[in-house]
Amino acid sequence: MAFGLERHWQIRAVALGVAAAIALAIIGLAAGSLRSLDERASDFIWRLAPISGEERRLVIVDIDEASLAAVGPWPWPRDVLARLIDGIDGLGARLQILDIVLAEPRAGDDQLAAALRRAPAVLGQLFSLDPAVRVASGSPAGALGGMACRPPIPQAAGHIANAADVVAVGRPVGHLTPRISSDGTVRHIPPLVCHEGLVYPALALTAVAAALGQPAGWTLERGGSWSDPAWWLRLPGQAGFTVPIDGHGNLRVSYRLPRNAFVSVSAAEVLAGRAPADLFRGAWILVGATAFGVGDAVPTPLGELVAGVEVHAQLIPALLDHRLPVEPRSGSVLKLLAAGLAAVLLLGLSVRPGRLTVVGLPVAGLALAMVAFATHATLVLTAGLWVGWIEPALFAFLGGVSLAIGEHARSRFERERVFANLSSYLPAAVAREVALVLPSGAIDARRAEITVLAADLRNFSAYCEGRPPEEAAALLHAFFSRVVRVVEAHGGIVEGFHGDAAIAVWNAPVPCADHTVRALKAARELLAQVPALFPDPPPSGLEPLAIGVGLETGTALVGSVGPANRRQHMALGDTVTVAVRLQSLTADLAHPVLIGPGAAAQLPPGELLSLGDFLLEGLRRTYTVYTVPAPPPGIAGA
């Protein structure tokens, strides 16, 4: 575990690999949901930078509620439709585009056919792209000659076309078939549809080709460069007039025109002769219905319930202005590069020191996801490229979270390692406090009643002089280890090692009940265990090693002192001094444990033996010194 965590770049690489694996799993398992999220968020793009001004090239003649009130319910009689077409033509319209289908033969079809012969008009028809819907009504017309049914042209299962008597005049016909997204929104239209071996163009394409005098045009070609779509639909003889088609055989409708940009005139006004001629003269007239009773309403990126005629009203100007969004063949590569750039940026942030990095990485991942969307929107609005954003955004967010988890784990491990090392030099409670605060050069100490145990190896200096340093170090290491184990087992902490002596403290910084009693028990256990560490027999010519212990209870100052770059934790006061002096006196009094008056006052009466009053070295008053009545077995003569 430590081996891996110490390799920071390996951790980061693994974190990004995990993020990539999770992202790929989500993309594989929830591709439809992600696509829907991508599309729903991208719908907002069309409202970010709408094209200002009115669209005067295209005028909508609206079969609205007022028209139904004036003429009657839909469908209208054929003679009424004939009068409407003649009225539009009489106003000087360049082309009439009928976003309606007249499937059932009715009386007056001959009048309607005559009107269509007099006016430049394009008829509409519908195809069913759902294999389960195999409706067949009317006579499909307007197939492209010389174009075979092949991928990516979608295959239709049924049709709703105009009555044979209406289309017999040979007028251009285009289909109105939308491609419905999983959320019901119309964002795409198949420019070509294959039905019973013939290829039929969309209404907008038929209108453009008819206006340019090439009603049977259009050729299908594969895209070549990285910025090309999967397919191009080209109109021969018209340089640059192309339609981008994605790999599924769809074109994406541009919705950059706001809904209020279109000029609309009620069909009732045309029939009544009240329509403004200057508005119609030379314009393309799109005849469609917005009346609720007609039932031609679909969700689009601009609204939840929009008349179907508005889809073609958006498509035709976008087609004329060459601003249909292109989904480039290299879209996957571009998104992969975007994800790689996000990984580089996240890695750059992850190497910055500081605790905020762990919090900042997920925030940065979310910010990069937003940048991915902003870049996608910018490409759509400025370059007409529809690359998509959800996959790199997902990876960026997951990458930020995954790197944050990895950095947190690494930071946590390093803190634990630092704390473990720190607690090997300081008492664990002190190390914990030190690890959680910034370094300070101020005194950080408090008064407390403590019990101090000073333990020393007597004759160790001579032993070091006569023995190899490795042997002396091994013995000292064993002694210190035993002291730590015994002291901590009895609730104390080892404050520090000084030469061949150890200082242990009870009741600070961690509270400890009966601390004097516990300290005496620890002293007795040390007297029983430490001699087993000494060489037996002792080295020739050297005094035998022994242990001396001093014990005292009283008030002392416990805490940290020293500059911020070199602190020292210690217990300071007469209590510590007395314990150390008592330990030094053990050799002179031939008692391995000496206890000061403060500790004696905390122990049960009769448990100690008074040795009298002594003036301890360096102190100005005498202290009554005590010892245990009889040393534990095995320490006689120590």
HELIX and SHEET records of a PDB file:
HELIX    1   1 ALA A    2  LEU A    5  1                                   4    
HELIX    2   2 HIS A    8  LEU A   29  1                                  22    
HELIX    3   3 ALA A   31  SER A   42  1                                  12    
HELIX    4   4 ILE A   45  LEU A   48  1                                   4    
HELIX    5   5 GLU A   65  VAL A   71  1                                   7    
HELIX    6   6 ARG A   78  GLY A   90  1                                  13    
HELIX    7   7 ASP A  109  ARG A  118  1                                  10    
HELIX    8   8 ALA A  164  VAL A  167  1                                   4    
HELIX    9   9 LEU A  203  ALA A  211  1                                   9    
HELIX   10  10 ARG A  259  ALA A  261  5                                   3    
HELIX   11  11 ALA A  267  LEU A  271  1                                   5    
HELIX   12  12 ALA A  277  PHE A  280  1                                   4    
HELIX   13  13 PHE A  292  VAL A  294  5                                   3    
HELIX   14  14 GLY A  308  LEU A  320  1                                  13    
HELIX   15  15 GLY A  331  SER A  350  1                                  20    
HELIX   16  16 LEU A  356  THR A  378  1                                  23    
HELIX   17  17 LEU A  379  ALA A  383  3                                   5    
HELIX   18  18 ILE A  390  SER A  423  1                                  34    
HELIX   19  19 ALA A  428  ALA A  435  1                                   8    
HELIX   20  20 PHE A  460  GLY A  466  1                                   7    
HELIX   21  21 PRO A  469  ALA A  489  1                                  21    
HELIX   22  22 HIS A  515  GLN A  529  1                                  15    
HELIX   23  23 VAL A  530  LEU A  533  5                                   4    
HELIX   24  24 ASP A  574  LEU A  589  1                                  16    
HELIX   25  25 PRO A  597  ALA A  600  1                                   4    
SHEET    1   A 7 ALA A 136  SER A 137  0                                        
SHEET    2   A 7 GLY A 158  ILE A 160  1                                        
SHEET    3   A 7 ALA A 121  SER A 128 -1                                        
SHEET    4   A 7 LEU A  95  LEU A  98  1                                        
SHEET    5   A 7 TRP A 284  ALA A 289  1                                        
SHEET    6   A 7 GLU A  55  ILE A  63  1                                        
SHEET    7   A 7 PHE A 262  SER A 266  1                                        
SHEET    1   B 4 ALA A 136  SER A 137  0                                        
SHEET    2   B 4 GLY A 158  ILE A 160  1                                        
SHEET    3   B 4 ALA A 121  SER A 128 -1                                        
SHEET    4   B 4 VAL A 173  HIS A 175  1                                        
SHEET    1   C 3 ARG A 179  ILE A 180  0                                        
SHEET    2   C 3 VAL A 186  ILE A 189 -1                                        
SHEET    3   C 3 LEU A 251  ARG A 252 -1                                        
SHEET    1   D 2 LEU A 192  HIS A 195  0                                        
SHEET    2   D 2 LEU A 198  PRO A 201 -1                                        
SHEET    1   E 3 THR A 219  ARG A 222  0                                        
SHEET    2   E 3 TRP A 231  ARG A 234 -1                                        
SHEET    3   E 3 THR A 242  ILE A 245 -1                                        
SHEET    1   F 2 ALA A 297  THR A 300  0                                        
SHEET    2   F 2 GLY A 303  ALA A 307 -1                                        
SHEET    1   G 5 ILE A 493  HIS A 498  0                                        
SHEET    2   G 5 ALA A 501  TRP A 506 -1                                        
SHEET    3   G 5 ASP A 444  ARG A 458 -1                                        
SHEET    4   G 5 ALA A 546  VAL A 561 -1                                        
SHEET    5   G 5 GLN A 568  LEU A 572 -1                                        
SHEET    1   H 5 ILE A 493  HIS A 498  0                                        
SHEET    2   H 5 ALA A 501  TRP A 506 -1                                        
SHEET    3   H 5 ASP A 444  ARG A 458 -1                                        
SHEET    4   H 5 ALA A 546  VAL A 561 -1                                        
SHEET    5   H 5 VAL A 593  ILE A 595  1                                        
SHEET    1   I 2 LEU A 609  LEU A 615  0                                        
SHEET    2   I 2 THR A 622  THR A 627 -1                                        
END                                                                             
